[in-house]
Amino acid sequence: MKFKMALAGALVAGFVLPAAAWAQTTTETYYVVQDQTTKKCTVTEKKPETTTITVVGGAVYKTKTEAEGAIKTITVCTTTK
């Protein structure tokens, strides 16, 4: 009985530990970006690779909610032109 419990524990650890390590390395990042043509700010998961869309605010956010809240405080996103 003890052997079966130890074996079950080893199997669970064998599956859980790699999954936990993967979850720590795949942290999501969010950026507040502005389309230079329309001057509209949005939140994206990827850093833009074009010159027509630029990162504004200079920060990388850990959650989408945090980035959406930052849009309200970034000057170029709140001023109308």
C-alpha positions in Angstrom: 0.0 0.0 0.0 2.8 2.4 0.8 4.5 1.6 -2.5 1.3 2.4 -4.4 0.9 5.8 -2.6 4.6 6.7 -3.2 4.2 5.7 -6.9 1.0 7.8 -7.2 2.7 10.8 -5.6 5.7 10.5 -7.9 3.4 10.4 -11.0 1.5 13.4 -9.8 4.7 15.3 -9.2 6.0 14.3 -12.6 3.0 15.9 -14.3 2.4 18.9 -12.0 6.0 20.3 -11.7 6.7 20.7 -15.4 3.3 22.4 -15.9 4.0 24.8 -13.0 7.4 25.6 -14.5 5.8 26.3 -17.9 3.2 28.6 -16.4 5.9 30.7 -14.8 7.8 31.1 -18.0 4.8 32.1 -20.1 3.8 35.3 -18.5 1.7 37.5 -20.6 2.6 41.1 -21.4 0.4 43.9 -22.6 1.2 47.1 -24.3 -0.7 50.4 -24.8 -0.2 51.3 -28.4 -1.3 54.2 -30.6 -2.1 54.1 -34.3 -0.3 57.1 -35.7 -2.9 57.6 -38.5 -6.0 57.6 -36.4 -4.4 58.5 -33.0 -6.5 55.8 -31.4 -5.0 54.0 -28.4 -5.6 50.3 -27.8 -4.2 47.4 -25.8 -2.2 44.6 -27.5 -0.4 41.5 -26.3 2.4 41.9 -28.9 4.9 44.7 -29.2 4.2 46.4 -32.6 6.8 45.8 -35.3 5.6 48.6 -37.7 6.3 52.3 -37.6 2.6 53.2 -37.9 1.7 51.8 -34.5 3.9 52.8 -31.5 4.0 51.9 -27.9 2.9 54.8 -25.7 3.4 55.3 -22.0 6.7 53.4 -22.0 5.4 50.5 -19.7 4.8 46.8 -20.1 1.7 45.7 -18.2 1.1 42.3 -16.6 -2.7 42.2 -17.0 -5.0 43.5 -19.7 -7.1 45.3 -17.0 -4.0 47.2 -15.9 -3.2 48.3 -19.4 -6.7 49.4 -20.1 -6.6 51.5 -16.9 -3.4 53.1 -18.1 -5.0 54.3 -21.3 -7.0 56.7 -19.2 -3.9 58.2 -17.7 -1.6 58.5 -20.8 -1.8 62.0 -22.1 -1.6 61.2 -25.8 -4.5 58.8 -25.4 -6.8 61.2 -23.5 -6.3 64.4 -25.5 -8.3 64.9 -28.6 -6.7 66.4 -31.7 
